[in-house]
Amino acid sequence: MNPNRSHGGIQLLLAAEQEAQNIVNDAKNAKTSRLKQAKEEANREIAAYRSEMEAEFQKKVAESSGDSGANVKRLQQETDDKIQYLKSEAGRVSNDVTDMLLKHVTTVKK
């Protein structure tokens, strides 16, 4: 074997190994770059979705709070009506209840 030829083969193998390492490094860098880009895109999409949901939520809050004054007024009126009904019923049956209580209190059982 020719020593120059084997030395040239080793150099060729070293150069090929170096080229392969460069290709692998370039691929790793490209992958890392793409992953960063995908993460940034995902973060932008998340931010857009979050702002969309927040706007929708604020819209619903505004719609429901606009009705709250009417709801409070309606509930107050219903409550007042029920209180008035209970007062009138209590006034109607109070004499009967008083008579019944007096009868049971004053009746002596053997």
DSSP file (Angstrom, degrees, kcal/mol; ACC not computed):
  #  RESIDUE AA STRUCTURE BP1 BP2  ACC     N-H-->O    O-->H-N    N-H-->O    O-->H-N    TCO  KAPPA ALPHA  PHI   PSI    X-CA   Y-CA   Z-CA
    1    1 A M              0   0    0      0, 0.0     3,-0.1     0, 0.0     0, 0.0   0.000 360.0 360.0 360.0 143.4    0.0    0.0    0.0
    2    2 A N     >  -     0   0    0      1,-0.2     4,-2.1     2,-0.0     5,-0.2  -0.725 360.0-147.5 -85.4 123.8    1.1    3.4   -0.8
    3    3 A P  H  > S+     0   0    0      0, 0.0     4,-2.1     0, 0.0     5,-0.2   0.848  99.4  52.6 -62.4 -33.9    1.4    5.6    2.3
    4    4 A N  H  > S+     0   0    0      1,-0.2     4,-2.3     2,-0.2     5,-0.1   0.875 108.4  51.3 -67.6 -36.6    0.4    8.7    0.4
    5    5 A R  H  > S+     0   0    0      2,-0.2     4,-1.9     1,-0.2    -1,-0.2   0.910 111.9  45.1 -68.5 -41.8   -2.7    7.0   -0.9
    6    6 A S  H  X S+     0   0    0     -4,-2.1     4,-2.2     2,-0.2    -2,-0.2   0.871 113.0  51.7 -69.3 -36.2   -3.8    5.9    2.6
    7    7 A H  H  X S+     0   0    0     -4,-2.1     4,-2.1    -5,-0.2    -2,-0.2   0.905 110.1  48.8 -65.0 -40.5   -3.0    9.3    4.0
    8    8 A G  H  X S+     0   0    0     -4,-2.3     4,-2.1     2,-0.2    -2,-0.2   0.848 109.8  52.8 -66.2 -35.1   -5.1   10.9    1.2
    9    9 A G  H  X S+     0   0    0     -4,-1.9     4,-2.5     2,-0.2    -2,-0.2   0.885 108.5  49.6 -67.5 -38.7   -8.0    8.4    2.1
   10   10 A I  H  X S+     0   0    0     -4,-2.2     4,-2.7     2,-0.2    -2,-0.2   0.919 111.0  49.3 -65.3 -42.3   -7.9    9.4    5.7
   11   11 A Q  H  X S+     0   0    0     -4,-2.1     4,-2.4     1,-0.2    -2,-0.2   0.899 110.9  50.8 -61.7 -39.9   -8.0   13.0    4.7
   12   12 A L  H  X S+     0   0    0     -4,-2.1     4,-2.4     2,-0.2    -2,-0.2   0.911 111.2  47.8 -64.5 -42.6  -11.0   12.2    2.4
   13   13 A L  H  X S+     0   0    0     -4,-2.5     4,-2.6     2,-0.2    -2,-0.2   0.899 111.7  50.2 -64.3 -41.1  -12.8   10.4    5.3
   14   14 A L  H  X S+     0   0    0     -4,-2.7     4,-2.4     2,-0.2    -2,-0.2   0.902 111.5  48.3 -63.8 -40.7  -12.1   13.3    7.6
   15   15 A A  H  X S+     0   0    0     -4,-2.4     4,-2.5     2,-0.2    -2,-0.2   0.905 112.3  48.7 -66.2 -41.2  -13.5   15.8    5.1
   16   16 A A  H  X S+     0   0    0     -4,-2.4     4,-2.5     2,-0.2    -2,-0.2   0.902 111.7  49.7 -65.1 -40.6  -16.6   13.6    4.5
   17   17 A E  H  X S+     0   0    0     -4,-2.6     4,-2.5     2,-0.2    -2,-0.2   0.912 111.1  49.2 -63.6 -42.3  -17.1   13.3    8.3
   18   18 A Q  H  X S+     0   0    0     -4,-2.4     4,-2.2     2,-0.2    -2,-0.2   0.909 111.4  49.2 -63.8 -41.6  -16.8   17.1    8.6
   19   19 A E  H  X S+     0   0    0     -4,-2.5     4,-2.2     2,-0.2    -2,-0.2   0.900 111.0  49.9 -64.2 -41.4  -19.2   17.7    5.8
   20   20 A A  H  X S+     0   0    0     -4,-2.5     4,-2.5     1,-0.2    -2,-0.2   0.907 109.9  50.9 -63.2 -41.4  -21.7   15.2    7.4
   21   21 A Q  H  X S+     0   0    0     -4,-2.5     4,-2.6     1,-0.2    -2,-0.2   0.891 109.4  50.8 -63.4 -39.3  -21.3   17.0   10.7
   22   22 A N  H  X S+     0   0    0     -4,-2.2     4,-2.7     2,-0.2    -1,-0.2   0.900 110.0  49.9 -63.8 -41.0  -22.1   20.3    9.0
   23   23 A I  H  X S+     0   0    0     -4,-2.2     4,-2.3     2,-0.2    -2,-0.2   0.924 112.3  47.4 -63.8 -44.1  -25.2   18.9    7.4
   24   24 A V  H  X S+     0   0    0     -4,-2.5     4,-2.5     2,-0.2    -2,-0.2   0.921 112.9  48.7 -63.4 -44.4  -26.4   17.5   10.7
   25   25 A N  H  X S+     0   0    0     -4,-2.6     4,-2.6     1,-0.2    -2,-0.2   0.908 110.9  50.4 -62.3 -42.4  -25.7   20.8   12.4
   26   26 A D  H  X S+     0   0    0     -4,-2.7     4,-2.5     2,-0.2    -1,-0.2   0.903 111.2  49.3 -62.0 -40.6  -27.5   22.7    9.7
   27   27 A A  H  X S+     0   0    0     -4,-2.3     4,-2.5     2,-0.2    -2,-0.2   0.908 111.4  49.0 -65.1 -42.2  -30.5   20.4   10.0
   28   28 A K  H  X S+     0   0    0     -4,-2.5     4,-2.7     2,-0.2    -2,-0.2   0.919 112.4  48.2 -62.5 -43.7  -30.6   20.8   13.8
   29   29 A N  H  X S+     0   0    0     -4,-2.6     4,-2.5     2,-0.2    -2,-0.2   0.907 111.9  49.2 -63.3 -41.8  -30.4   24.6   13.4
   30   30 A A  H  X S+     0   0    0     -4,-2.5     4,-2.5     2,-0.2    -2,-0.2   0.907 112.3  48.7 -64.2 -41.3  -33.2   24.5   10.8
   31   31 A K  H  X S+     0   0    0     -4,-2.5     4,-2.6     2,-0.2    -2,-0.2   0.930 112.3  47.9 -64.2 -45.8  -35.3   22.4   13.1
   32   32 A T  H  X S+     0   0    0     -4,-2.7     4,-2.3     1,-0.2    -2,-0.2   0.907 112.4  49.7 -61.0 -42.6  -34.7   24.7   16.1
   33   33 A S  H  X S+     0   0    0     -4,-2.5     4,-2.3     1,-0.2    -1,-0.2   0.917 111.6  48.2 -62.8 -43.9  -35.5   27.7   14.0
   34   34 A R  H  X S+     0   0    0     -4,-2.5     4,-2.8     2,-0.2    -2,-0.2   0.886 110.2  52.0 -65.9 -38.9  -38.8   26.1   12.8
   35   35 A L  H  X S+     0   0    0     -4,-2.6     4,-2.4     2,-0.2    -1,-0.2   0.909 110.5  48.3 -64.3 -41.1  -39.8   25.1   16.3
   36   36 A K  H  X S+     0   0    0     -4,-2.3     4,-2.4     2,-0.2    -2,-0.2   0.916 112.5  48.9 -62.7 -42.8  -39.2   28.7   17.5
   37   37 A Q  H  X S+     0   0    0     -4,-2.3     4,-2.4     2,-0.2    -2,-0.2   0.913 111.3  49.3 -63.6 -43.1  -41.3   30.0   14.6
   38   38 A A  H  X S+     0   0    0     -4,-2.8     4,-2.6     1,-0.2    -1,-0.2   0.889 110.6  51.0 -64.0 -38.8  -44.1   27.5   15.3
   39   39 A K  H  X S+     0   0    0     -4,-2.4     4,-2.5     2,-0.2    -2,-0.2   0.915 110.4  48.6 -64.7 -42.9  -44.1   28.5   19.0
   40   40 A E  H  X S+     0   0    0     -4,-2.4     4,-2.1     2,-0.2    -2,-0.2   0.906 112.0  49.0 -63.2 -41.9  -44.3   32.2   18.0
   41   41 A E  H  X S+     0   0    0     -4,-2.4     4,-2.5     2,-0.2    -2,-0.2   0.916 111.5  49.6 -63.2 -42.8  -47.2   31.4   15.6
   42   42 A A  H  X S+     0   0    0     -4,-2.6     4,-2.7     1,-0.2    -2,-0.2   0.910 109.9  51.1 -63.1 -41.7  -49.0   29.4   18.3
   43   43 A N  H  X S+     0   0    0     -4,-2.5     4,-2.4     2,-0.2    -1,-0.2   0.885 110.1  49.6 -63.2 -38.4  -48.6   32.2   20.8
   44   44 A R  H  X S+     0   0    0     -4,-2.1     4,-2.4     2,-0.2    -2,-0.2   0.923 111.9  47.9 -65.4 -43.5  -50.0   34.7   18.3
   45   45 A E  H  X S+     0   0    0     -4,-2.5     4,-2.6     2,-0.2    -2,-0.2   0.904 111.9  50.1 -63.7 -40.9  -53.0   32.4   17.7
   46   46 A I  H  X S+     0   0    0     -4,-2.7     4,-2.9     2,-0.2    -2,-0.2   0.924 111.0  48.9 -62.7 -44.6  -53.5   32.0   21.4
   47   47 A A  H  X S+     0   0    0     -4,-2.4     4,-2.4     2,-0.2    -2,-0.2   0.904 112.4  48.2 -62.8 -41.5  -53.4   35.7   22.0
   48   48 A A  H  X S+     0   0    0     -4,-2.4     4,-2.1     2,-0.2    -2,-0.2   0.924 113.8  46.5 -65.2 -43.5  -55.9   36.3   19.2
   49   49 A Y  H  X S+     0   0    0     -4,-2.6     4,-2.7     2,-0.2     5,-0.2   0.914 112.2  51.0 -64.0 -43.3  -58.2   33.6   20.5
   50   50 A R  H  X S+     0   0    0     -4,-2.9     4,-2.5     1,-0.2    -2,-0.2   0.920 111.3  47.0 -61.4 -44.6  -57.9   35.0   24.0
   51   51 A S  H  X S+     0   0    0     -4,-2.4     4,-2.3     2,-0.2    -1,-0.2   0.879 111.9  51.4 -67.1 -35.9  -58.8   38.5   22.9
   52   52 A E  H  X S+     0   0    0     -4,-2.1     4,-2.2     2,-0.2    -2,-0.2   0.930 112.7  45.0 -63.9 -46.0  -61.7   37.2   20.9
   53   53 A M  H  X S+     0   0    0     -4,-2.7     4,-2.6     2,-0.2    -2,-0.2   0.883 112.4  51.9 -66.1 -38.4  -63.1   35.3   23.9
   54   54 A E  H  X S+     0   0    0     -4,-2.5     4,-2.8    -5,-0.2    -1,-0.2   0.908 109.8  49.0 -64.5 -41.9  -62.5   38.2   26.2
   55   55 A A  H  X S+     0   0    0     -4,-2.3     4,-2.2     2,-0.2    -2,-0.2   0.913 112.1  48.6 -63.7 -42.2  -64.4   40.5   23.8
   56   56 A E  H  X S+     0   0    0     -4,-2.2     4,-2.2     2,-0.2    -2,-0.2   0.909 112.4  48.9 -63.4 -42.0  -67.3   38.0   23.6
   57   57 A F  H  X S+     0   0    0     -4,-2.6     4,-2.6     2,-0.2    -2,-0.2   0.933 110.8  49.3 -62.9 -46.5  -67.3   37.8   27.4
   58   58 A Q  H  X S+     0   0    0     -4,-2.8     4,-2.5     1,-0.2    -1,-0.2   0.874 109.5  53.2 -62.2 -36.4  -67.3   41.5   27.9
   59   59 A K  H  X S+     0   0    0     -4,-2.2     4,-2.4     2,-0.2    -1,-0.2   0.928 110.5  46.3 -63.8 -44.6  -70.2   41.8   25.3
   60   60 A K  H  X S+     0   0    0     -4,-2.2     4,-2.6     2,-0.2     5,-0.2   0.893 111.9  51.4 -66.1 -38.7  -72.3   39.3   27.3
   61   61 A V  H  X S+     0   0    0     -4,-2.6     4,-2.6     1,-0.2     5,-0.2   0.926 111.0  48.1 -62.3 -43.6  -71.5   41.0   30.6
   62   62 A A  H  X S+     0   0    0     -4,-2.5     4,-1.5     1,-0.2    -2,-0.2   0.897 112.3  49.3 -64.1 -40.2  -72.6   44.3   29.1
   63   63 A E  H  X S+     0   0    0     -4,-2.4     4,-1.0     1,-0.2    -2,-0.2   0.925 115.0  43.2 -65.1 -44.3  -75.8   42.8   27.7
   64   64 A S  H  X S+     0   0    0     -4,-2.6     4,-0.8     1,-0.2    -2,-0.2   0.858 112.3  52.1 -73.6 -33.9  -76.7   41.1   31.0
   65   65 A S  H  X S+     0   0    0     -4,-2.6     4,-0.6    -5,-0.2    -1,-0.2   0.810 103.4  59.3 -72.8 -26.6  -75.8   44.1   33.1
   66   66 A G  H  < S+     0   0    0     -4,-1.5     4,-0.4     1,-0.2     3,-0.3   0.848 109.5  43.8 -66.0 -32.9  -78.0   46.3   31.0
   67   67 A D  H  X S+     0   0    0     -4,-1.0     4,-2.7    -3,-0.2    -1,-0.2   0.620  92.6  84.4 -84.5 -14.2  -81.0   44.1   31.9
   68   68 A S  H  X S+     0   0    0     -4,-0.8     4,-2.8     1,-0.2     5,-0.2   0.859  86.4  54.0 -63.3 -35.1  -80.1   43.9   35.6
   69   69 A G  H  X S+     0   0    0     -4,-0.6     4,-2.0    -3,-0.3    -1,-0.2   0.924 112.1  44.3 -62.2 -43.5  -81.8   47.2   36.3
   70   70 A A  H  > S+     0   0    0     -4,-0.4     4,-2.5     2,-0.2    -2,-0.2   0.888 113.8  51.0 -66.9 -39.4  -85.0   45.9   34.7
   71   71 A N  H  X S+     0   0    0     -4,-2.7     4,-2.9     2,-0.2     5,-0.2   0.913 109.7  49.4 -64.9 -42.3  -84.6   42.5   36.5
   72   72 A V  H  X S+     0   0    0     -4,-2.8     4,-2.5     1,-0.2    -1,-0.2   0.920 112.3  48.1 -62.4 -43.6  -84.1   44.2   39.9
   73   73 A K  H  X S+     0   0    0     -4,-2.0     4,-2.1    -5,-0.2    -2,-0.2   0.913 113.0  47.7 -64.0 -43.3  -87.2   46.3   39.3
   74   74 A R  H  X S+     0   0    0     -4,-2.5     4,-2.5     2,-0.2    -2,-0.2   0.926 113.1  48.0 -64.2 -45.2  -89.3   43.3   38.3
   75   75 A L  H  X S+     0   0    0     -4,-2.9     4,-2.6     1,-0.2    -2,-0.2   0.889 110.5  51.8 -63.9 -38.9  -88.1   41.2   41.2
   76   76 A Q  H  X S+     0   0    0     -4,-2.5     4,-2.6    -5,-0.2    -1,-0.2   0.912 110.5  48.5 -62.7 -42.4  -88.8   44.1   43.6
   77   77 A Q  H  X S+     0   0    0     -4,-2.1     4,-2.5     2,-0.2    -2,-0.2   0.920 111.8  48.8 -64.9 -43.7  -92.3   44.4   42.3
   78   78 A E  H  X S+     0   0    0     -4,-2.5     4,-2.3     2,-0.2    -2,-0.2   0.913 112.4  49.1 -61.4 -42.6  -92.9   40.6   42.6
   79   79 A T  H  X S+     0   0    0     -4,-2.6     4,-2.5     2,-0.2    -2,-0.2   0.923 111.2  48.8 -63.1 -44.8  -91.6   40.7   46.1
   80   80 A D  H  X S+     0   0    0     -4,-2.6     4,-2.4     1,-0.2    -1,-0.2   0.905 110.9  51.2 -61.6 -41.6  -93.8   43.6   47.0
   81   81 A D  H  X S+     0   0    0     -4,-2.5     4,-2.3     2,-0.2    -2,-0.2   0.915 111.4  46.9 -62.4 -43.4  -96.9   41.8   45.5
   82   82 A K  H  X S+     0   0    0     -4,-2.3     4,-2.7     2,-0.2    -2,-0.2   0.901 111.6  50.9 -66.6 -40.3  -96.2   38.6   47.5
   83   83 A I  H  X S+     0   0    0     -4,-2.5     4,-2.3     2,-0.2    -2,-0.2   0.927 111.4  48.2 -61.8 -44.4  -95.7   40.6   50.7
   84   84 A Q  H  X S+     0   0    0     -4,-2.4     4,-2.2     2,-0.2    -2,-0.2   0.901 111.7  50.0 -63.0 -41.5  -99.0   42.4   50.2
   85   85 A Y  H  X S+     0   0    0     -4,-2.3     4,-2.4     2,-0.2    -2,-0.2   0.929 111.3  48.4 -62.5 -46.1 -100.7   39.1   49.4
   86   86 A L  H  X S+     0   0    0     -4,-2.7     4,-2.6     1,-0.2    -2,-0.2   0.883 111.1  50.9 -64.0 -38.3  -99.3   37.5   52.6
   87   87 A K  H  X S+     0   0    0     -4,-2.3     4,-2.4     2,-0.2    -1,-0.2   0.917 111.3  47.4 -64.3 -42.9 -100.4   40.5   54.7
   88   88 A S  H  X S+     0   0    0     -4,-2.2     4,-1.8     2,-0.2    -2,-0.2   0.900 113.6  47.8 -67.2 -39.0 -103.9   40.4   53.4
   89   89 A E  H  X S+     0   0    0     -4,-2.4     4,-2.1     2,-0.2    -2,-0.2   0.904 111.3  51.0 -66.3 -41.3 -104.1   36.6   54.0
   90   90 A A  H  X S+     0   0    0     -4,-2.6     4,-1.2     1,-0.2    -2,-0.2   0.912 111.1  48.4 -63.3 -41.6 -102.8   37.0   57.5
   91   91 A G  H  < S+     0   0    0     -4,-2.4     4,-0.5     1,-0.2    -1,-0.2   0.860 110.7  52.3 -64.2 -35.4 -105.4   39.7   58.2
   92   92 A R  H  < S+     0   0    0     -4,-1.8     4,-0.3     1,-0.2    -2,-0.2   0.884 120.3  30.5 -69.3 -40.0 -108.1   37.5   56.8
   93   93 A V  H  X S+     0   0    0     -4,-2.1     4,-2.4     1,-0.2     5,-0.2   0.442  92.4  94.3-101.8  -0.4 -107.3   34.5   58.9
   94   94 A S  H  X S+     0   0    0     -4,-1.2     4,-2.6     1,-0.2     5,-0.2   0.889  85.9  50.0 -63.3 -39.0 -105.9   36.1   62.0
   95   95 A N  H  > S+     0   0    0     -4,-0.5     4,-2.5     2,-0.2    -1,-0.2   0.914 112.0  48.3 -64.2 -41.4 -109.3   36.1   63.9
   96   96 A D  H  > S+     0   0    0     -4,-0.3     4,-2.3     2,-0.2    -2,-0.2   0.906 112.9  47.8 -64.7 -41.0 -109.8   32.4   63.1
   97   97 A V  H  X S+     0   0    0     -4,-2.4     4,-2.6     2,-0.2    -2,-0.2   0.912 111.7  50.1 -66.3 -42.8 -106.3   31.6   64.3
   98   98 A T  H  X S+     0   0    0     -4,-2.6     4,-2.5    -5,-0.2     5,-0.2   0.931 111.7  48.1 -61.5 -45.9 -106.7   33.6   67.5
   99   99 A D  H  X S+     0   0    0     -4,-2.5     4,-2.2     1,-0.2    -2,-0.2   0.913 111.9  49.6 -61.1 -43.2 -110.0   31.9   68.2
  100  100 A M  H  X S+     0   0    0     -4,-2.3     4,-2.2     2,-0.2    -2,-0.2   0.920 111.8  47.9 -64.0 -44.0 -108.5   28.5   67.6
  101  101 A L  H  X S+     0   0    0     -4,-2.6     4,-2.3     1,-0.2     5,-0.2   0.920 112.2  49.2 -63.0 -44.4 -105.5   29.2   69.9
  102  102 A L  H  X S+     0   0    0     -4,-2.5     4,-2.4     1,-0.2    -1,-0.2   0.894 110.1  52.0 -62.2 -39.4 -107.8   30.5   72.7
  103  103 A K  H  X S+     0   0    0     -4,-2.2     4,-1.1    -5,-0.2    -1,-0.2   0.928 113.3  43.3 -62.5 -45.6 -110.0   27.5   72.4
  104  104 A H  H  < S+     0   0    0     -4,-2.2    -2,-0.2     1,-0.2    -1,-0.2   0.830 116.1  47.7 -72.4 -31.2 -107.0   25.1   72.7
  105  105 A V  H  < S+     0   0    0     -4,-2.3    -2,-0.2    -5,-0.2    -1,-0.2   0.882 116.9  41.5 -75.1 -38.9 -105.4   27.1   75.5
  106  106 A T  H  < S+     0   0    0     -4,-2.4     2,-0.4    -5,-0.2    -2,-0.2   0.607  91.3  99.0 -89.0 -10.7 -108.5   27.4   77.6
  107  107 A T     <  -     0   0    0     -4,-1.1     2,-0.5    -5,-0.2    -4,-0.0  -0.641  61.5-152.7 -81.0 129.1 -109.8   23.9   77.1
  108  108 A V        -     0   0    0     -2,-0.4     2,-0.3     2,-0.0    -2,-0.1  -0.887   6.8-156.0-104.0 126.9 -109.1   21.6   80.0
  109  109 A K              0   0    0     -2,-0.5    -2,-0.0     1,-0.1     0, 0.0  -0.773 360.0 360.0-100.5 146.8 -108.8   17.9   79.3
  110  110 A K              0   0    0     -2,-0.3    -1,-0.1     0, 0.0    -2,-0.0   0.452 360.0 360.0 -90.2 360.0 -109.3   15.3   81.9
